[in-house]
Amino acid sequence: MDKFSLMVPNFIPSKEYVDPKHNNACIGCGVSLAVRHVGKAVEDLLSKATFERAAGDMFGVKTDAGFMRIKQGKSELIICLDDEPGASLNDVVSKKLADVAVAEGFEYVATASPSYPFDLFEKVQSALEVEGKSFIHILCPCPTAWQFSTEDAVKMGFRAVESLAFPLYEVASGYYNLTIKTLKPRALSEYISGQGRFEKVTEKQLASAAEKVEKAYAKLTEKIDGQMAYTFETTGPVY
């Protein structure tokens, strides 16, 4: 083998399926970025997708996040575009939708972030290769509701994952796989302190939230241990 050969990962297609001229989203909108990445993964199917804002329960879990549904043959993909409108600190660290989808018997379940486009892209494509229902929960940082600078939208997504508040994983045929593993997790405070909506959170509340995150992540890794799981990407802090 030539010693100068390089292994280059697949690039996300350059063609856009979201027309910015017809996009009324705010600058730095995580939902808009997520839909853009989804569009590149599903291509022309995006024009047939249906969008809705959940009013009440989803899988028995109270939420008012946005959802999109995409069908292809025997595959039906439900994507939660979660910009956490009106979420409390407890809501932020107690995500249950993916767990409930697994319990409901969905064939493929995953969490994703527009800050990790390759990971999101691959998960959407994997979901549409499955016969039956799939579910992907995408965390979409919202500068307006979360109260952070518009230029920090991608950074906020990184910190959600790096603090373990929103780990990225997938569940296929009952097997759990951590797709992004952070070698040196950030303190939850680094993620929370960057959001104006939590400026009045006390040290006691933050400590309680950090404990919940730690327990939830430990429970997730317990499910992965002993399985034939693999990791797509390993990363340290990005910012």
C-alpha positions as CSV (number, residue, x, y, z in Angstrom):
1,M,0.0,0.0,0.0
2,D,1.2,3.5,-0.8
3,K,2.5,5.1,2.4
4,F,0.8,8.3,1.4
5,S,-2.7,6.8,0.9
6,L,-5.4,8.4,3.0
7,M,-8.7,6.9,4.1
8,V,-11.3,9.7,3.7
9,P,-14.8,9.3,5.1
10,N,-17.9,9.8,2.9
11,F,-18.8,13.4,2.6
12,I,-22.3,14.7,3.2
13,P,-23.9,15.5,-0.2
14,S,-23.5,19.2,-1.2
15,K,-27.0,19.4,-2.8
16,E,-29.5,21.2,-0.6
17,Y,-33.1,20.1,-0.1
18,V,-34.1,23.0,2.2
19,D,-34.7,26.2,0.3
20,P,-33.3,29.1,2.5
21,K,-35.5,31.6,0.6
22,H,-38.6,29.9,2.1
23,N,-37.1,29.4,5.6
24,N,-38.4,31.8,8.3
25,A,-36.2,30.3,11.0
26,C,-34.2,32.5,13.3
27,I,-30.5,32.8,12.9
28,G,-28.7,29.9,14.5
29,C,-31.9,27.8,14.6
30,G,-31.0,24.2,15.6
31,V,-34.3,22.8,14.1
32,S,-33.5,24.4,10.7
33,L,-30.0,22.9,10.7
34,A,-31.3,19.5,11.7
35,V,-33.9,19.5,8.9
36,R,-31.2,20.5,6.5
37,H,-29.0,17.5,7.5
38,V,-32.1,15.2,7.4
39,G,-32.9,16.5,3.9
40,K,-29.4,15.5,2.6
41,A,-29.9,12.0,4.0
42,V,-33.4,11.4,2.6
43,E,-33.1,13.6,-0.5
44,D,-36.5,13.9,-2.4
45,L,-38.4,12.2,0.4
46,L,-38.1,15.4,2.3
47,S,-40.8,17.0,0.1
48,K,-43.2,14.3,1.2
49,A,-42.4,14.5,4.9
50,T,-45.1,15.7,7.2
51,F,-44.4,18.2,10.0
52,E,-46.4,18.7,13.2
53,R,-46.0,20.2,16.7
54,A,-46.9,17.6,19.3
55,A,-49.8,18.8,21.5
56,G,-49.6,16.8,24.7
57,D,-48.2,13.3,24.8
58,M,-45.8,11.4,22.5
59,F,-45.4,7.7,23.5
60,G,-47.1,8.8,26.8
61,V,-44.4,11.4,27.5
62,K,-45.5,15.0,27.8
63,T,-43.8,17.2,25.1
64,D,-44.5,20.1,22.8
65,A,-41.5,19.4,20.5
66,G,-41.8,19.4,16.7
67,F,-42.0,16.1,14.8
68,M,-41.6,15.0,11.2
69,R,-42.6,11.8,9.6
70,I,-41.0,10.2,6.6
71,K,-42.2,7.1,4.8
72,Q,-40.4,4.9,2.3
73,G,-41.8,1.5,1.3
74,K,-42.3,-0.5,4.5
75,S,-40.2,2.0,6.5
76,E,-41.7,4.8,8.6
77,L,-39.4,7.2,10.4
78,I,-40.5,9.6,13.1
79,I,-38.1,12.3,13.9
80,C,-38.4,14.5,17.1
81,L,-37.0,18.0,16.5
82,D,-36.6,18.9,20.1
83,D,-35.8,22.5,20.7
84,E,-36.9,22.1,24.3
85,P,-39.6,24.9,24.4
86,G,-40.4,25.8,28.0
87,A,-38.2,23.0,29.4
88,S,-37.1,23.0,33.0
89,L,-33.7,21.9,34.1
90,N,-35.2,18.6,35.2
91,D,-36.7,18.2,31.7
92,V,-33.3,18.8,30.1
93,V,-31.5,16.1,32.0
94,S,-34.4,13.6,32.0
95,K,-34.9,12.7,28.4
96,K,-37.1,9.7,28.0
97,L,-38.5,9.6,24.4
98,A,-35.8,7.3,23.1
99,D,-36.2,4.9,26.0
100,V,-40.0,4.8,25.5
101,A,-39.6,4.2,21.8
102,V,-37.5,1.2,22.5
103,A,-40.0,-0.1,25.0
104,E,-42.8,0.5,22.4
105,G,-41.0,-1.9,20.0
106,F,-39.6,0.4,17.4
107,E,-37.2,-1.4,15.1
108,Y,-34.5,1.3,15.2
109,V,-34.1,4.1,17.8
110,A,-31.4,6.8,18.0
111,T,-30.5,10.1,19.4
112,A,-28.7,12.7,17.2
113,S,-27.5,16.3,17.1
114,P,-27.0,18.7,14.2
115,S,-23.6,19.5,15.7
116,Y,-22.5,16.0,14.6
117,P,-23.8,15.9,11.0
118,F,-22.1,12.7,9.9
119,D,-23.6,10.8,12.9
120,L,-27.0,12.3,12.2
121,F,-26.8,11.6,8.4
122,E,-25.9,7.9,9.0
123,K,-28.6,7.4,11.6
124,V,-31.3,8.7,9.3
125,Q,-30.1,6.5,6.5
126,S,-30.0,3.5,8.8
127,A,-33.5,4.2,10.0
128,L,-34.9,4.1,6.5
129,E,-33.2,0.8,5.7
130,V,-35.3,-0.8,8.4
131,E,-38.7,-2.4,7.7
132,G,-41.1,-1.0,10.2
133,K,-41.0,2.0,12.5
134,S,-37.9,3.9,13.5
135,F,-37.5,6.9,15.8
136,I,-34.7,9.5,16.1
137,H,-34.6,12.1,18.8
138,I,-32.6,15.2,17.6
139,L,-31.7,17.8,20.2
140,C,-31.9,21.2,18.4
141,P,-30.4,24.1,20.4
142,C,-32.6,27.2,20.2
143,P,-30.8,30.6,20.7
144,T,-34.1,32.4,21.4
145,A,-35.6,30.0,23.9
146,W,-32.3,28.9,25.5
147,Q,-31.0,32.4,25.5
148,F,-27.5,32.1,24.0
149,S,-25.7,33.9,21.2
150,T,-26.8,32.8,17.7
151,E,-23.2,32.0,16.7
152,D,-23.0,29.4,19.5
153,A,-25.7,27.0,18.3
154,V,-23.3,24.3,17.1
155,K,-21.1,24.8,20.2
156,M,-24.1,24.3,22.4
157,G,-24.9,21.0,20.7
158,F,-21.3,19.9,21.3
159,R,-21.5,20.7,25.0
160,A,-24.8,18.9,25.4
161,V,-23.1,15.7,24.2
162,E,-19.8,16.3,25.9
163,S,-21.4,16.9,29.3
164,L,-23.3,13.6,28.8
165,A,-26.6,15.4,29.2
166,F,-27.6,14.2,25.7
167,P,-25.5,11.1,24.8
168,L,-25.6,10.0,21.2
169,Y,-26.4,6.3,20.7
170,E,-28.6,4.0,18.7
171,V,-30.6,0.8,19.4
172,A,-31.0,-1.7,16.6
173,S,-32.6,-5.1,17.1
174,G,-32.4,-4.5,20.8
175,Y,-28.7,-3.8,20.8
176,Y,-27.3,-0.5,22.1
177,N,-24.4,1.2,20.5
178,L,-22.8,4.5,21.7
179,T,-22.0,6.2,18.5
180,I,-20.1,9.2,19.9
181,K,-17.9,8.6,23.0
182,T,-16.4,11.5,24.8
183,L,-13.1,10.6,26.4
184,K,-13.1,13.6,28.8
185,P,-16.7,14.6,29.7
186,R,-17.4,18.2,30.5
187,A,-19.0,19.3,33.8
188,L,-22.7,19.8,33.3
189,S,-22.3,23.3,34.6
190,E,-20.3,24.2,31.4
191,Y,-23.3,23.3,29.3
192,I,-26.0,24.9,31.6
193,S,-24.1,28.1,32.4
194,G,-24.1,29.1,28.8
195,Q,-27.9,29.3,28.7
196,G,-29.6,32.4,30.0
197,R,-32.8,30.5,30.7
198,F,-31.0,28.8,33.7
199,E,-29.3,31.9,35.1
200,K,-31.3,31.5,38.4
201,V,-30.5,27.8,38.9
202,T,-29.0,27.2,42.3
203,E,-25.9,25.2,43.0
204,K,-28.1,22.6,44.8
205,Q,-30.3,22.2,41.7
206,L,-27.3,21.9,39.4
207,A,-25.7,19.3,41.7
208,S,-29.0,17.3,41.6
209,A,-29.2,17.6,37.8
210,A,-25.5,16.5,37.5
211,E,-26.3,13.4,39.6
212,K,-29.2,12.5,37.4
213,V,-27.1,12.8,34.3
214,E,-24.4,10.6,35.8
215,K,-26.9,7.9,36.8
216,A,-28.6,8.0,33.4
217,Y,-25.3,7.7,31.5
218,A,-24.2,4.8,33.8
219,K,-27.4,3.0,33.1
220,L,-26.9,3.5,29.3
221,T,-23.3,2.2,29.4
222,E,-24.5,-0.8,31.5
223,K,-26.8,-1.7,28.6
224,I,-23.9,-1.5,26.2
225,D,-21.4,-3.5,28.2
226,G,-21.3,-7.1,27.2
227,Q,-22.9,-6.5,23.8
228,M,-21.1,-6.6,20.4
229,A,-21.2,-2.8,20.2
230,Y,-18.8,-0.6,18.3
231,T,-18.1,3.1,18.2
232,F,-18.2,5.2,15.1
233,E,-16.3,8.1,16.5
234,T,-14.3,9.1,19.6
235,T,-13.8,12.7,20.5
236,G,-12.6,15.0,23.2
237,P,-13.9,18.5,23.9
238,V,-14.5,20.4,20.7
239,Y,-14.7,23.9,22.3
